[in-house]
Amino acid sequence: MTAPTRQPLPHDKDRVKDALQQRIIGVLDALGFREPVRQGMMTPLNPMRADRRPGSFVIWLDGQRGAYFKDHSSGEEGDIYELIRWTQSLDRWIDAYWWSLNFLGWGRHDVRSADQLRLDRERAERERKAAAARREAEDAAKAGKAKWFWTVECRIIDWTVPSPVRTYLETARELPLDRLPAMPGAIRFNPALDHFDRDTGEVTTWPAMVTAMSGPGGDVTAVHRTWLDADGLGKAPVAKAKKMKGIATGAAMRLSKGASGLSPEEAVRRGVTGPLIITEGIEDALTAAIAAPDARVWAAGSLSGLDGLAWHPCASSVVLVADNDWLTPEAITAFERAEAKWRAMADGRPLKVVRADVGKDLNDWARGRAA
């Protein structure tokens, strides 16, 4: 008995993949991924599992292999065909291929002419430019709202009088603020900020410490909010007492200006450089600023935020302060990735990684809290 003849594909699979790559923003949008693109990659929540924190699931939009994804938590990875198959719950690679033809509008039996291919490329370029313009406008709107909130709705703190923020930092986190070279102007206070619990839908109101997050040019693009108990003796008893709002990627909380006392932008204009310490959390950054008053100290807000920062020209050297997340493999992997990126950016300049000897972070270590 003669075996059935395998019918050739109507379009070469690599040619289809190239066409998908040309319209990658539209492909990801059709798959449900609409997050901002930063530095050629997207870090959405993984739709295939209970993913609560961006960073472990990454989609690279370009590269030698074209679009590619990896879930650092589960180990799943693959090219654009595999991403389509995986997210659409398709059984076979060929099903992702047929999905691709439907997306591209390519029939199963037609052959693309040179003119049709040119029109496809032109349409893909229009889609790319339109998507980029939409993202830019959306980012500008989000950043503008965050700056307005910090500027208009949050109070400048008088550090000479008691407040929940001062109590939280000095008493709950045991930070001797009087030893800071200068009080952090990036920190403000909102006496009654609503907190929304996504899981329960409950809205409660608490005082909050609100910290500005500034982009490379110095403009506020996001805010970091820490909800506090009414007396400031701890965080508010809510799920996720810390949240960020706005465009936080590439932004940092600038908490200490170091020996120069200059803003990063003014330091660059004057040709003044100095050491820069970067932590994840605000409390760790203030701990570092007290211990090393001559250094400029920033907080990234999160591990993914640390990965998203770039070497600022005001920095002659950089110290990265790592949390002790040894029990979280995806955090270890994420920090290793961030460290590799920073070592590449150092380009011969001094870069050091430090960790607390005890506790989960630098503030725990300073307070003598064991892990």
Secondary structure by P-SEA (a helix, b strand, c coil): ccccccccccccaaaaaaaaaaaaaaaaaaacccccccccccccccccccccccccccccccccccbbbbcccccccccaaaaaaaaaccccaaaaaaaaaaaacccccccccaaaaaaaaaaaaaaaaaaaaaaaaaaaaaaaaaaaaaaccccccccccccaaaaaaaccccccccccccccccbbbbcbbbbbcccccbbbbbbbbbbbbbcccccccbbbbbbbcccccccccccccccccccccccccccccccccccaaaaaaacbbbbbbbbccaaaaaaaaaacccbbbbbcccaaaaaaccccccccbbbbbbccccccaaaaaaaaaaaaaaaaaacccbbbbbbbcccccaaaaaacccc
